[in-house]
Structure formats: structure tokens, C-alpha cells
Amino acid sequence: MLVANEHQARLRQRDLAEVKAQEEQEREEARKNRDFTQIYPKGWRRISALAKGNPQAVSLYVFFAEHIDPTCGAVVCDQQLLADQMGVTTRTIRRWLDYLEDERALVRIPIVGKVCAYALDPHEVWKGYNNTKEYAAFLTRTLVNKDGNIKRRIMSMFSPDERLIDLDELPSEPLTPD
């Protein structure tokens, strides 16, 4: 913005100071809500249903919800870390993971060895600092094997339709953003 006189220059400086103050306030709010996790009604229904089927596995689901990375919507870790955090064996963790995956509560994406990325449905759980948003969008890049197995499981889990999707009917081309 060009300023023609001293008065316009003062107005512009005041505007810039207001913008800077607003940005600082937003950064402070982000720091205050660093550990914020939003659980939507669909997420509470999920927790209730999981508790009826396998109450112990709910603690793992909650662990993922608490530790989900707000930048990508997933938790990346190995089974031993999960076992140590939950105070159980890796065999128990595998059973809980299998149960959560069978119930479509999470998607397990193998990375290397026993390290996986665990993604929750963003319509159930969302992590971010702005708790006044009506919705959340996760901008992520997911790498999957050519076989498309993980892609199909992700599409099935995040389907807006509550019914199960026939995984064999899904296209095999790579995921692309809308």
C-alpha cells in the first residue's frame, strides 16, 4: 500500500501493529491448547461400542486419540512402545490392534518392521489447537503399496456411508486429493 502523506503512514503503521498483535494472540492460543483433542459424537459412539466388545482395547484407542499428530492425523510408533506405555505385552497390543482394525476404529499402515502409522477417523477424533472450528481437514500424504490393500482399508474406514464397502469393488488407481 502506498502512503501519500504522514497521516496515511501512521494509519498504515497502526494497521500493521494490529495485525501483528492478532497474530501473536493466535500463536498464544495455539500454545494454550497444545494438548487439545476433539472427540466428536461419532467418536463417543465408537468408544462406547468398543467398550462393549473389548474394554481393554479402548485404552489403546484413547492413547492414539491423545497422541495423534495434528499435522498428519496419525501416530507412528512400534508395538513395543505401545506395550510399554500400556503396561502389557506386545502380544496383547497385537490383539487390541487386530480388534480395533476389525471394528474399523483405526487403520494400521506398516512402515518398517513393527513400526506402523495408526490413523483414526478424523470424523471421530481431531487434534488441533482451534477448538472453535466446526470441522477439520487433514492434509496428509499417504504412501501405500501398489497392491492397494491399505488404500482400500482407508477408503472403507473413512467412507461417509455407515455400511461396509465391498473392498473388491473399489478402484485400484492411486489415491488423489479432491
N, C-alpha and C positions, 0 to 999 in steps of 0.2 A: 504494500500500500504506500503510495507516495503521499508525503505530507507537504502542504503548501505553506504552512506558517507554524509559528511556535505553539499556538493553541492546538492545532491538529496533532503536532508531535507529542504534546502532553497527553492528549486523549489516546493516542496510539500506545504510549508507554503504559498508561493506566489499563488499557485493554490487555496488553501483553502480561502485565502483572497479575491481572485477574485470571487469565488462562493458566499461568504458572501456579498460582495458588490452588486452582481447581485440580490441576494435575497432581500436585503434592497431596491434596486431600484424598484423591483417588488411590494414590500409592499407599497412603496411611491406612485406608480402609482395606486394601488388599493385604497388608501386613496383619491387621487385626483378625481377619478371617482366614488366615493361612491354613488352619486345620478344618475349615468348613467342609461338610459333606451334606449334600441334599439327598434325602430319600423321599421319592415321590410315592403317592398312594399305591401305584402298581408295585413299587419296591416293598412296601409294608405287606401287601398281599403275598408277595413272593416269600418274604421272611416267615410269615405265618404258615404258608403251605410247606415250606422246607422244614419248619419246626415240627410239623405233624409227621413228616416222613423220616427225618433223621435229625433230631435236635442238636446233636454234636456238630454236624456239618454246618449248621447255621453260624457257629463261631468263626468258621473259615470264610464264609460269605461276608460276614461283618468285617473281618480282618481285611479282606480285599476292598470293601467299601471304604474303610478308614484310610487305607494306604494307596488308593488309586492315584495315579499321576494325572493331575488336571490337564496336562498338555497333550496326553495321548489316550486317556481313558483306560489304562491297563496297569497292571502290576507285573513286573518282571522279576522273577526270583527262582530259586531252586527248591526242591521238595525238602531238603534238609533244613533250610532256613525256616520254612513253614512249620516243620516238625518242632524245631527248637522254640519258635515263637508260641506255638500252641501247646507245648509240653506233651507231645505224643510222638509215636514212631512214624517213620516215613511210610510204612505200610498203612497206617491209619489215615495219613494225609492222602495217599493214593485212593483209598476207599471213599473218603469225603469228596475228593476231586471228581471221581467217577460218578458219584451220586449227584453232585452239583451240575456236572455236564449232562448227565442223563435227564435231569429236570430242566435243562436249558437255562440254568441260572448263570452260567458262565461259559465262555469259550476259551479253551486251552490251545495256545499256539506254541508248538515246540520251537525252541530257539537252537539250543545245542545241549546234548546230554540230557540232564534232568532240569535244565533251566527252561522255563516257559514264560510266555506272556499270558496273563489271565485277564480277560476283558469281561466286564459286566455290561448289561444292557443300559445305555445312557437314558432310557425312558424309566428306569427304576432307580438308578443311583447316578448322581452327578457331583463332581467335586470342582469347586472353583470359589473364587472369593466374593463374587457378586450374588448374594442370596436374594436379590430383588428381581432377578430375571424370571420371566415366565417360562422360558425354555432354554435349553443348552444345545450347542452344536459341538461335536468333537471333530476337529480337523486332524486326521491322522493318515499315515501311510502304513498300510499293512502289507507285508511281504508274505506270499504263500507259495507252496509248491505248485508245480504245473498241474498236478492231478486235480486240483480244485476242491479237495475234500474240506479243507479249512474254510475256504470261501463259502462253500455251501452251508457249512455249520453256522458261520457268521450270519449269512443271509437268512437262514431259518430262525436264528435266535432273535434278530432284530426286525423280523417281519411285523408289519403293523397288524396283520391278521393274527388273531389268537390261535387259530388252528395250526396244526403241524403242516409243514410244507413237505411235499414229496421231493426229496433231495435229488432223485433221478431226473426230475423234470426241469431242474434249473439249468440255465445255460452254462457252458463251460468256459466262456471267454473271461478275461481278467476283470476284476472289479474296477470300475471307473467312477470318479466323482460326478455327482449330478451337475 
